[in-house]
Amino acid sequence: MGFPEKFRTASVCVVLVFGAGCGGSNSSSGPTAPTSINSTQINAATVQMGKTFSAAVQAMSTVGCPEPGSDGGYQFCTVGVATDIPCSGGGTLTVTGSLNGDLAYYGTGAMTGAFTLTPTKCAIPKSSLVISGEPSLTVTGTADFFYGSATDFSITETGKIGYGPQPSGTCDSNLTIAATYGTGATCKVTGTLCGQTINQSCE
C-alpha cells in the first residue's frame, strides 16, 4: 500500500533537512561552509584595496593648476577627483573627493585631500569573495606632486566593508595606505581589517 501524498512529501523533507536515508541508514554530511572571512582572504583584500587606491592616486594630476605670479611663491589649487578604478579580478573601486594645496611652478607641491572610497563587487584575488562598502569608506591624507604627477601619498581609510557571498558579513576597516612612485616604487598597508592586524606590502 502506498503512503498518502502528505506522508510522501514529509518523508522527502526529512531526507533533505537531515541528510538521512529512509529506513534509518546513515550518511555523512558535506563540509561545513565557512562562517567568517579568514586571515588569507583578509590579507588578499588588503592588498587589493591598497593597489587599487594607489592606482587612483597615480591617475590624479595637478596639470592645469594656476601658476604662481612672476614674483614666484605659491598658488592655491583644488583638484576634483571622481574616478572608477577596476579591481584586478573584477569590480571597481570608486574614488570621489578633492585635493587642495599651495603649489609652486608646474603643479609641484604638497596637497591634502578628503575622499569617499566605494568598492563595488571588488574581487578579492585567489578567492570567490568580493568586497563592497557599507556604504562607503572615508579617506583623508596627503599627496606630493612634482611637475603635475604624484610622487607619493599617505592616507587613512576608515569605515566598514561587506564581503561575500560565501561566507558573507561586514567588518570594520581602519587602514593606512602609503606609496611612492617612480624608481623603487613602494606600497604598504598597515592598521586593522576585520579585527586582524595588518602590516602588508601592496606592491
C-alpha positions in Angstrom: 0.0 0.0 0.0 1.4 3.4 -0.9 1.6 6.3 1.6 -0.8 9.2 1.3 0.6 12.1 -0.6 1.2 14.2 2.6 3.3 11.5 4.1 5.4 11.0 1.0 6.1 14.7 1.0 7.0 14.7 4.7 9.5 11.9 4.1 11.2 13.8 1.3 11.5 16.8 3.6 13.2 14.7 6.3 15.8 13.5 3.8 16.5 17.0 2.6 16.8 18.6 6.0 18.6 15.9 8.0 20.5 14.2 5.2 19.4 10.8 6.4 18.1 8.0 4.1 14.8 6.2 4.7 14.8 3.1 6.9 17.4 4.6 9.3 20.5 4.3 7.1 23.4 6.7 7.9 25.1 9.0 5.5 27.9 11.5 6.1 27.1 15.3 5.8 29.0 17.5 3.5 31.7 20.0 4.6 30.6 22.9 6.8 30.5 26.2 5.0 32.8 28.9 6.5 31.1 31.5 8.6 33.6 34.3 8.6 36.4 35.7 6.4 39.8 34.0 7.1 43.2 35.6 7.5 44.4 34.7 4.0 41.3 36.4 2.5 41.8 39.5 4.7 45.4 39.9 3.6 44.3 39.5 -0.1 41.5 42.1 0.4 44.0 44.5 2.0 46.4 44.1 -0.9 43.6 44.7 -3.4 42.4 47.8 -1.7 46.0 49.2 -1.4 46.9 48.5 -5.0 43.6 49.9 -6.4 43.7 53.1 -4.3 47.4 53.6 -5.3 46.4 53.4 -8.9 43.7 56.0 -8.3 46.2 58.5 -6.8 48.7 57.8 -9.6 46.0 58.8 -12.1 45.5 62.2 -10.4 47.2 65.2 -11.8 47.9 68.9 -10.9 48.4 69.8 -14.6 46.2 72.8 -15.3 46.5 74.3 -11.8 47.2 78.1 -11.8 50.8 79.0 -11.9 52.3 81.4 -9.4 52.8 85.0 -10.5 56.1 86.4 -11.8 57.2 87.0 -8.2 57.2 83.3 -7.6 55.8 81.9 -4.4 52.8 79.5 -4.5 49.3 79.4 -6.0 46.4 77.6 -4.3 44.7 74.9 -6.3 41.8 72.4 -5.9 41.8 69.2 -7.9 38.5 67.3 -8.1 38.6 63.6 -8.1 35.8 61.3 -9.5 37.1 58.0 -10.9 36.4 54.3 -11.2 39.4 52.1 -10.9 39.0 48.5 -11.9 39.9 45.8 -9.4 42.3 43.2 -10.8 39.8 40.4 -10.5 36.7 42.3 -11.5 34.5 45.0 -10.0 35.5 48.6 -9.3 36.8 51.0 -6.6 35.1 54.4 -7.0 37.1 57.4 -5.6 35.4 60.8 -5.2 36.6 63.9 -3.4 39.2 66.6 -3.8 42.8 67.6 -3.2 43.7 71.1 -2.0 47.1 72.8 -1.6 49.6 75.6 -2.5 51.6 74.7 -5.5 54.8 76.1 -7.0 55.5 76.2 -10.7 54.4 73.3 -12.9 52.0 71.8 -10.4 54.7 70.9 -7.8 53.9 70.7 -4.1 52.0 69.0 -1.3 48.2 68.7 -1.2 45.7 67.4 1.3 42.6 65.5 0.4 39.3 64.0 1.6 37.7 61.2 -0.4 34.9 58.7 -0.3 36.0 55.2 -1.3 33.3 52.9 -2.6 34.2 49.3 -3.6 31.6 47.6 -5.7 31.9 43.9 -6.2 35.7 44.4 -6.0 37.1 40.8 -6.3 39.4 39.5 -3.6 42.3 37.8 -5.5 42.6 34.0 -5.2 39.1 33.6 -3.6 35.4 33.6 -4.6 34.8 36.7 -2.4 34.0 40.3 -3.4 34.0 43.3 -1.2 31.7 46.3 -1.1 31.4 49.5 1.0 28.9 49.6 3.9 28.0 52.0 2.4 31.4 53.6 1.7 34.8 54.3 3.3 36.1 57.7 4.4 39.6 58.6 3.3 41.9 61.5 4.4 45.5 62.2 3.7 48.2 63.9 1.7 49.9 63.5 -1.6 53.0 65.1 -3.1 53.2 66.2 -6.8 56.2 67.0 -9.0 55.6 68.6 -12.4 51.9 67.6 -12.3 52.4 63.9 -11.3 52.0 62.2 -7.9 55.3 61.1 -6.4 53.9 59.7 -3.1 50.9 59.7 -0.8 49.8 58.6 2.7 46.1 58.2 3.6 44.0 56.8 6.4 40.8 54.9 5.5 38.0 54.1 8.0 34.6 52.6 7.7 33.0 49.2 7.2 33.3 46.7 4.3 31.0 44.0 3.3 32.2 40.7 1.9 30.5 37.7 0.3 28.9 35.6 -1.0 30.4 32.6 0.9 31.0 33.5 3.7 29.2 36.8 3.9 29.3 39.6 6.5 30.6 43.0 7.4 33.6 44.2 9.4 35.5 47.3 10.4 38.3 48.7 8.4 40.9 51.1 9.8 43.9 51.2 7.4 46.8 53.5 6.5 48.0 53.1 2.9 51.3 54.7 1.8 53.0 54.5 -1.6 55.8 56.1 -3.6 56.0 56.1 -7.4 58.9 56.0 -9.9 62.1 54.2 -9.4 62.0 51.9 -6.4 58.2 52.3 -6.1 56.7 51.0 -2.8 53.2 50.4 -1.4 52.3 49.4 2.1 49.2 48.9 4.2 49.1 48.9 8.0 46.3 49.0 10.6 43.4 46.6 11.1 40.8 44.9 8.9 38.1 42.6 10.2 39.9 42.5 13.6 43.2 41.4 12.1 46.4 43.5 12.4 47.7 44.4 9.0 51.3 45.1 8.0 51.3 44.2 4.4 53.1 45.1 1.1 50.6 46.1 -1.6 53.2 46.4 -4.5 
